[in-house]
Amino acid sequence: MGADALRDPRRFKADDDERPALTRIDQLLGNQVPGASTGLLLDGELIPLPQSLADVLQQVVHLLMEGHAVAVIPEEVELTTQQAADLLNVSRPHIVQLLENGEIPFRRVGRHRRVRFSDLMCYKERRYARRKEMLAQMDRMSQEMGEYS
């Protein structure tokens, strides 16, 4: 899966008739004993299920159960500034400003800027953590001023 993964990602969405199977899979994955061996039975062969895959499957199953569509995108995929803006739900000029200010790493391909998906997600996590801390700080200040009980 390359750069096309973001332009036209293969999206997966569960049908209503798949929900019972998803619920059962979720139960089985959630009831795993740490360190216990889990496997898939494919064509009569029991294949060990790596923990990394079990973790991904559990997250995907949860999202599908909630009615979300899921797309698999490798972290190394490079995005255009418009794709990055769309993923963060901001304007393209705002993304360009973030790139030029050094808040998100990027590289140039000719005149165009490219942003790695993983770098964009790191920025998103930092932004979320900053917002959360600012809200906590505002809450503390309100309590200190007696406006909050």
C-alpha positions as CSV (number, residue, x, y, z in Angstrom):
1,M,0.0,0.0,0.0
2,G,1.6,3.3,-1.0
3,A,0.6,6.9,-1.5
4,D,-2.7,5.7,-3.1
5,A,-3.7,4.4,0.4
6,L,-4.7,7.9,1.4
7,R,-6.1,9.1,-1.9
8,D,-8.4,6.2,-2.2
9,P,-8.0,4.1,0.9
10,R,-9.8,0.8,1.0
11,R,-12.4,1.4,3.7
12,F,-14.0,-1.3,5.7
13,K,-17.4,-1.0,7.3
14,A,-19.4,-3.7,9.0
15,D,-23.0,-4.6,8.0
16,D,-25.6,-5.1,10.6
17,D,-25.7,-8.8,10.1
18,E,-22.0,-9.0,11.0
19,R,-22.4,-7.5,14.5
20,P,-23.0,-10.8,16.3
21,A,-19.7,-12.2,14.9
22,L,-17.9,-8.9,15.8
23,T,-19.3,-9.1,19.3
24,R,-18.0,-12.7,19.7
25,I,-14.6,-11.8,18.3
26,D,-14.4,-8.8,20.7
27,Q,-15.2,-11.1,23.6
28,L,-12.6,-13.6,22.6
29,L,-9.9,-11.0,22.0
30,G,-10.8,-9.2,25.3
31,N,-10.6,-12.4,27.3
32,Q,-7.1,-13.3,26.4
33,V,-4.9,-14.2,29.3
34,P,-1.6,-12.2,29.0
35,G,1.1,-14.4,27.6
36,A,-1.4,-17.1,26.6
37,S,-1.2,-18.4,23.0
38,T,-4.0,-17.3,20.7
39,G,-4.3,-18.5,17.2
40,L,-6.4,-18.5,14.0
41,L,-7.7,-21.6,12.5
42,L,-7.2,-21.2,8.7
43,D,-7.7,-24.1,6.3
44,G,-7.4,-26.5,9.2
45,E,-4.1,-25.1,10.4
46,L,-3.8,-23.3,13.7
47,I,-1.6,-20.3,13.2
48,P,-0.4,-18.4,16.2
49,L,-1.8,-14.8,16.5
50,P,1.0,-12.3,17.3
51,Q,0.0,-9.9,20.1
52,S,0.5,-6.9,17.8
53,L,-2.1,-8.2,15.4
54,A,-4.5,-9.1,18.3
55,D,-4.2,-5.5,19.5
56,V,-4.9,-4.1,16.1
57,L,-7.8,-6.5,15.6
58,Q,-9.4,-5.6,18.9
59,Q,-9.3,-1.9,18.0
60,V,-10.7,-2.5,14.6
61,V,-13.5,-4.7,16.0
62,H,-14.4,-2.0,18.5
63,L,-14.6,0.7,15.7
64,L,-16.6,-1.6,13.4
65,M,-19.0,-2.4,16.2
66,E,-19.6,1.3,16.8
67,G,-20.5,1.7,13.2
68,H,-17.3,3.5,12.1
69,A,-15.6,2.8,8.8
70,V,-11.9,1.8,9.1
71,A,-9.1,2.3,6.7
72,V,-5.6,0.9,7.1
73,I,-2.9,3.4,6.3
74,P,0.9,2.8,6.7
75,E,2.6,5.3,8.9
76,E,5.3,6.0,6.2
77,V,2.7,7.3,3.7
78,E,3.5,10.9,2.7
79,L,0.6,13.3,2.5
80,T,0.0,16.4,0.5
81,T,-0.7,19.6,2.5
82,Q,-4.4,19.3,1.5
83,Q,-4.6,15.7,2.7
84,A,-2.9,16.7,6.0
85,A,-5.3,19.6,6.4
86,D,-8.3,17.3,5.7
87,L,-7.1,14.8,8.4
88,L,-6.8,17.6,11.0
89,N,-9.9,19.4,9.9
90,V,-8.0,22.7,9.3
91,S,-7.3,24.8,6.3
92,R,-4.4,24.1,4.0
93,P,-2.8,27.5,4.7
94,H,-2.8,26.7,8.4
95,I,-1.0,23.4,7.7
96,V,1.6,25.2,5.6
97,Q,2.1,27.7,8.4
98,L,2.6,24.8,10.9
99,L,5.1,23.2,8.5
100,E,7.1,26.5,8.0
101,N,7.1,27.2,11.7
102,G,8.7,23.8,12.3
103,E,5.8,22.3,14.3
104,I,5.5,19.4,11.9
105,P,8.4,17.9,9.9
106,F,8.1,17.8,6.2
107,R,10.2,17.5,3.0
108,R,10.0,19.1,-0.3
109,V,9.3,17.3,-3.6
110,G,10.0,19.9,-6.1
111,R,7.9,22.9,-5.0
112,H,5.5,20.7,-3.0
113,R,5.6,19.9,0.6
114,R,5.1,16.3,1.9
115,V,4.2,15.3,5.4
116,R,4.6,11.8,6.8
117,F,1.4,10.4,8.2
118,S,3.2,9.4,11.4
119,D,4.6,12.9,11.9
120,L,1.1,14.4,11.5
121,M,-0.3,12.0,14.1
122,C,2.4,12.9,16.5
123,Y,1.5,16.6,16.1
124,K,-2.1,15.7,16.6
125,E,-1.3,13.9,19.9
126,R,0.8,16.9,21.1
127,R,-2.0,19.3,20.2
128,Y,-4.5,17.2,22.1
129,A,-2.2,16.9,25.2
130,R,-1.7,20.8,25.1
131,R,-5.4,21.4,25.0
132,K,-6.1,18.9,27.8
133,E,-3.4,20.6,30.0
134,M,-4.8,24.1,29.2
135,L,-8.3,23.0,30.2
136,A,-7.0,21.5,33.4
137,Q,-5.1,24.7,34.1
138,M,-8.2,26.8,33.5
139,D,-10.2,24.5,35.8
140,R,-7.6,24.9,38.5
141,M,-7.6,28.7,38.1
142,S,-11.5,28.8,38.3
143,Q,-11.4,26.7,41.5
144,E,-8.8,29.0,43.0
145,M,-10.9,32.1,42.2
146,G,-13.9,30.4,43.9
147,E,-15.9,30.3,40.7
148,Y,-16.1,26.6,40.7
149,S,-17.0,24.2,43.5
